[in-house]
Amino acid sequence: MDEGMDRTPLGRDFFDRPVLEVAPDLLGRTLVRTTDEGAIELRLTEVEAYAGDVDPGSHAFRGRTARNSVMFGPPGHSYVYFTYGMWHCLNLVCGPEGKASGVLLRAGEIGIGAEMARKRRFSARHDRELAKGPARLATALDVDRALNGVDVVAGAQGPLSVLQGSPPAPDLVRSGPRTGVGGGGSHQPWRFWIDGDPTVSPYRAHAPRRRAT
C-alpha cells in the first residue's frame, strides 16, 4: 500500500453527491476497519453504483423496506446485506437524504492488517485474493449486519472510516457492465475499477438461478 497516501478522512460532503460521481471517485480511497484486534486498511480498486428507484438492479428500486432503509440516507453510512444465505456485502450510502443510492465495494488491496485478514480468508492463495470480490472483502474485514448503518464519517473511533488515500490517474479508471446483474439493470456500465490492478475481480454476466424441480 502507498505509504505516502493522504490520511485525511472523507467528509459527509464527499458522499452527498450523485452515485455516479461518488462511485468512480472512491477508487484509490482507503477504507479502515477498526476491530478489537487492531485496524485493517484496504485501498479500494473496484466498486459498483446502484441508483435506487431508477435502477432495477438496486435493492431500493421498489421503495423503502426494513432491509434497505439505510440506503435512504443520510449519506456517508454503511449498508450491509446478507446474500445467498452465506455472504455479507458492504456498501456506502451516497446522494441526497431521502433518495436511495449506494456503492457496492467489490474489491481492494489490503495493506495494514493483512495478517488479520488472512485468518478470516484462509483459503486465499495470495494476498491479492484476500478482498477480490464483494463477499471476500466483507469476510476479510469482518463485516456483517452488525455494521449496517454505521456512520463512516464519524471519525477514527468508529468501526469503519474512509480516508482520502491515493486515487489513481484518471486514465486508469475503467467502467463496464455490473457483475451478475440481470433484467433491466444489466446493461448499465456502472462498475468501475482500476485498470491492471491484480485485486480486481473478474467480470461475470448474470446467470439466472435454476429452481429445484
Salt bridges, closest charged atoms under 4 A:
ASP25 OD2 - ARG17 NH2 2.93
ASP25 OD1 - ARG29 NH2 2.77
GLU37 OE2 - ARG120 NH2 2.76
GLU41 OE2 - ARG7 NH2 2.59
GLU46 OE2 - ARG106 NE 2.86
GLU46 OE2 - ARG191 NE 2.68
GLU48 OE2 - ARG106 NH1 3.81
ASP53 OD1 - LYS99 NZ 3.33
ASP55 OD2 - ARG178 NH1 2.72
ASP127 OD2 - ARG118 NH2 2.79
GLU129 OE2 - ARG125 NH2 3.00
ASP142 OD2 - ARG33 NH2 3.93
ASP142 OD2 - ARG120 NH2 3.83
ASP151 OD1 - ARG12 NH1 2.88
ASP195 OD2 - ARG174 NH2 3.32
